[in-house]
Amino acid sequence: MAAATAAGGLRPASSSRLLRAMWARGGLPWPRGGRAAAAGWSRPEPGGEAQYCAELLRKRDYEGFLCSLLLPAESRTSAFALRAFNVELAQIKDSITQKTTGLMRMQFWRKAVEDIYCDNPPHQPVAVALWRAVKRHGLSKMWFMKIIDEREKNLDDRAYRNIQELETYAENTQSALLYLTLEMLGVRDVHADHAASHIGKAQGIITCLRATPYHCTRRKVFLPMDICMLHGVSQEDFIRCKQEKNVRDVIYDVASQAHIHLEHVALDDYLYNIRKVDFNIFHPSLQKRNTLLPLYLYIRTWKKTY
């Protein structure tokens, strides 16, 4: 047990205390239970939308949850709402068996955004929290619609034709979410937008890499076809979890494109780890959560280094 704790970094109790301290900065009670948020449609107590969104993030977007805790207190609940909206859309594709069902859910969120901007949000906790964020910060409707439109186009179960198509998807989803975050923080600056574009593209590419082992268990591969063809790798090679050099070369090329865009806290951590295992995307160490991440992010915030 002691050896495992040393290898993992923080003791579980220490990590938990740090998380609770970070959570307390937002003035929210520590979440209990948690299963309801993962289901996506529970009814929180009146005024509990922010905690609902935070718990949804803690279950489905842990790194986003940690980063949101470190934002200024006056923006934290709005950040929870933005990221929870992203989670709601992201999990549609994995939860359906027919595209028609996915299109209906996307239409729900498209209508929800329209209603939010008419001050008539649906009685859904994420939608209500999003309405409060829009009212408070004057967020641009355009970015919400871009995210919905791009995720709707992505409901088709096919690989990206090339790395540029993957980057376009990342720009219209991850980067758009960051543009909204900048607006929420009162930052309207072309240089900040440029940085957000690069971060979003890097994040989208890395998300595709990180999800590959999971997708392979479902016999699906979304890695850019042009890079796979360049190295003579088929989708079946990934589905069979092959670890030959040409398979690792595909991962190297995709990861290199993310590295070109930007080195960022949690993103750079994954790129460093994947280099350590020689770009073997199926290595068990890549599936483990970094127990030191809360401390790492907290120290960087304290030192104001990003």
N, C-alpha and C positions, 0 to 999 in steps of 0.2 A: 504493500500500500504506500509506504514511504517513497519507494523508488518511482512508483507511478505518479505520485504527486510531484516529485522533483522533475520528472520528465515533462509533465504537463504545465509546469510553471506555477501559477497561483494555486494555493489550496482552494478547494471548492467553496469553503466557508468564506475565505477572504474575497474571492471573486464575487460571491453573492453580496457581501457587505458593500463592496465597491459599487455594484450595480444599484443597490438600494440607495446609496448616497447620491449617485448620479440621478436616479429617479426622483429623489426627494427635492432636488433642485428645481424640479418643475412643479412642485406643490401638489403632486398627485399621490394618492395612496398606492402602496405596493399591490399589484394585481393578484387576485386569488382565483382559484379555479382555472379559468383559461380555455376550457374546451369550447365554450360557446363562441368565443371570438374566432376560433379556427373554423367553425362551421359557417360563419359569415352572415347569419341572419337572426342572431339572438336579439332580444329587446333589452337594452341597458336601462338602468334606472334613469329617470328624468335628469338631464344635464350630464349623463355619464358617457356621452359620445366620445369625448377625448380619451377617456380611459379605455373604452372599447377599441378605438383605433390603435392606441399604444400597445394593447395586449395582442391585437392582430399582427402588428409589426414584430413584436417579441417572438411570436410563433412562426411567422412566415418571412420576415425580412430582418434578421437579427442585427446585421451590420447597419442597416438603415435605422433601426431602433436605437442603437448606441449613438450613432451620429446625431440623431434628433435630440437625444438627451443633452448633448453638449452645446446646443444652440441657445441663444439668449432666451430667458424665461418667457418674455412676451411673445415670442414666435414659436415656442415649442409645440403647443397644441395644434397650431396651424400646420406645422411640419408633419405631425402625426397624421393629420387629415390627408395631406397631399400624398404621403407615402402609402397610406391605407387605400386610397383611391387606386394607386398604381398596383397594389397587391390584388385588389378585387379584380382588376382587368387581367392581370398576369395569370391568375389561377383559373381563368375561364377555359383556356385552351386545354389544360391538363384535366379538367373535370368533365369534359363532354365526350360523347361518342359519335355525335352527329354535328356537322357544321351548322345546321339550321338552328340547333339549340344555342350554339355560341353566338350566332347572329342576333338571336332574340335577346340574349343577355347584354350584348354590346348595345343594342337598341335601347334597352332599359337605361344604361348609363348615359347614352347620348341624350335621351329625353330628360334624364335626371339633371344633367348639366344645363340644358335649356331651362328647366324649371328653377334651378338654383339662381340663374340670372334673372328670373322673374319673381324672385323672393317667394317661391313656392316649392321648396325641396320635398322629395318623397320621404315618407316615414321610414327611413333606413339610416342607421347610425352613422355610417361613413358619409352618406349624402348630406345629412344634417351638419356634421362637423365640417364638411367641405363648404357648405353654404356660409357658415360662420367665418371661415378663413377668407372666402371671397369678399364678404362684406367688410371684413376688418382691413384687408390689405389691397383691395381693388385689383385682384388677380385677373389676368387676361384670359378670356374665354377661348381664344384661338389655340392656346397650348393644350388645353384639355381636349379639344376636338381633334387636334393632331395626334395625341396619344391614342384616343379611341379609334380613329380611322386607321392608324398604322397597325394597331393590335388586331383590328378586325381583318385587315388584309393578311395578317400573319396566321389566321386560323387554318389556312391550308397546310396540310402536313407534307411539306416538301422542303428540301434543303435549299439554302441560299445559293443562287447561281454563281455568285462571286463575292469577294470580300467587300466590294463596294455596296452590294445589296445589303449585306449585314450591317455595314456602317450607316446606310440610310435608315434602316430600321432602328438602330441605336440612337441616331440623331433625333428621330421623330418620337422616340419614347423616353429613353434615359436623359438625353440632353434637354428635351422639352420639360421634363420634370425638374431639372436643375434651373432652367429659366424661370419657372414658377417659384422655385425656392429663392432665387435671387430677388424676384419681385416681392416676395413675402418679407425678405430682410431689408427691403427698401433700397436695393442695389440695382440701379439702371445705368449700366456702363458697358460700352462696346467691348472693352478689354475683358471684363468679367464674363460677358456672354461668349467671347472667343474661348476663354479657358473652359467654361461650362460645356461648350460644344466638344472639345477634346476629351474632357473627363467623361462625358456621357458616351461618346463613341468607345472609349477604352472600357468603360463599365459594361456596355452592351456586348462587346466582343468577349470579355472575360466571363460574363454570365453565360454566354453560349458554350464556352469551354467547360465551365464548371458543371453545366447541366448535361453534358454529353454522356457521362456514365449512366445517369438516370434514364435519359432518353434511349440509350442502347438497350436497357432492360425491357423497354417497351417496343424494341425493334424499330426505332426511329433515329435518324441521324440528320442533323441540320447544319453541319459544318459546310463551308463554301465548297461547291462542287469543283470549281476551277483549280483550287489548291489540291484537292484530293486527286483529281485527274493528273495534275502535274507530277505527283509522286507515285502514281499507279496504285492508289488505294481505293478500294470499293467500300460502299456502305456496309457490306457484309463483314469486312475486316474489322470495323468498329463494333458491330453487333456481336461478333465472336470475341471481342476484347483482345485482339491481337496486339502484340507489343513490339513488333519488328521495327527496324530503324525507319522505314519509309512511313509507317504510321506515326512515329514520334516526330518525323520531319514535318508532317502536316500540322501537328500541334505547335511545333516550333514556329512555323510561318505565321499561323494565326495569332499566336501569343506575341510575336514580334511586331505585328501590326498594332496590337494594343499598346505595346511598349512605346511605339513611335508617338502615339497620341499624348500619353502622359503617364508619369509615375504618380500614383496617388496612394493615400494611406492603406486602406484595406485592399485596393486593387494591386498595389505594388507587392503587398504581402503574398498574394496568390502567385504572382509572376515569379517571385523569389522562390517560393516553395516548388513550383512546377519545374524550375531550372534544376533544383536540387535532386529531383528524381528523373532527370534526363528526359523531360517532356513525356513521361509515361502517365497519361491522363487517368489511367485506371488504378494508379498507386493508392493504397488505402489511406496514406497520410493526407492526401488531398481531400478526403471526405470528412476529415475531422474538423470540428470547430476549434478555432484558436482561442484557448482559455485566457491568453494574455491580452487579447484585443481590447477589452474594456480599459485596462490599465494603460495600454499603448496609446489609445485615443485620448484618454484623460491627460496623460503627460504631454502629448503634443498640443492639446488645447491650452494647458497651463503654460507651456513654453512659447505658445503662439508660433509653432512651426508646423507646416502642413505639406 
